[in-house]
Amino acid sequence: MPRYLVERTFPEGLAIPINDVGARICASVVANNLAGGVTWIHSYVTPDRKKTYCIYDGPSPEAIRSVAEKNGLPVDRVEEVRVFDPYFHR
């Protein structure tokens, strides 16, 4: 399955509470993703919480964009990526 880097901008900052409400929001995102054949691996968030860089597995950029729309999430850019780490030569 291809892996993608998804860049998002949140002008007001990403605000997911660290409580049951936040857990329900994340569970809803995961469920919508699953229905679209997409898996959220993890995300990086800037200190000001205005940009995220998310790693997803999915069948296509269109599938990534489709579930983002269902989840009410912005998408600035979707790029297919591959893993490159310092241990690639072993």
Beta strands, then each sheet from edge to edge (+ up, - down):
strand 1: 3-9
strand 2: 39-45
strand 3: 51-57
strand 4: 77-81
sheet 1: 2+ 3- 1+ 4-
end
